[in-house]
Amino acid sequence: MTFKGLKEAVERNIIKLFQKFYENPAVFLCETDVESYLYSLLINDSFLKQFSPHFKDDFLKKDSRTVLIHTEIPLEIRRRKIGIYDISIWKPKKVVKWDEWETTIGIEIKFNRAYPRIIEDVHKVKQDQRGYVLWLNWDRPIGKKTLKKAEDLVKRYRNVRLFYLDVFSDPIKTNVRQVKKLVKNSNKL
């Protein structure tokens, strides 16, 4: 598995999430709905399904495999203060151990927030090989000043991407090209 392939699989599924959110935002009533939907897309992606490393732990009585994608990592790892994300994607290895946890991609999600902690999230996800900040709103507008600040900050880091979609505002605001096409086609009808 190449990092490029991993990144492409993640971005492909983020775009699917944004398309679904645009088409039917009320499917997502809370941030956990967004997280769960993206998690489901990622663990069912045919490319990502190929990689399930052996999980080694002294307390685990049975040989077991895990997936590369996890949400809200366990306390043992949080104590090490690394990779605490809404969705973490492990670096592909044949064997994974708690004490060797290595996040290669971190994803933070903000949902229906007037002033989300986007700036903090950009700083947070920059520590790994790739970081994504997803901002989706359907019940209030995304603030122009905050969006500008976040976009300017993201430009400083080559390894961070910001995806946003505000279906509340008129016109709809997004930086996702595939969603812009959907919006444009809807406006033609």
Beta strands, then each sheet from edge to edge (+ up, - down):
strand 1: 54-56
strand 2: 64-65
strand 3: 69-71
strand 4: 87-90
strand 5: 95-97
strand 6: 103-111
strand 7: 130-137
strand 8: 160-166
strand 9: 173-174
sheet 1: 2+ 1- 5-
sheet 2: 3+ 4- 6+ 7+ 8+ 9-
end
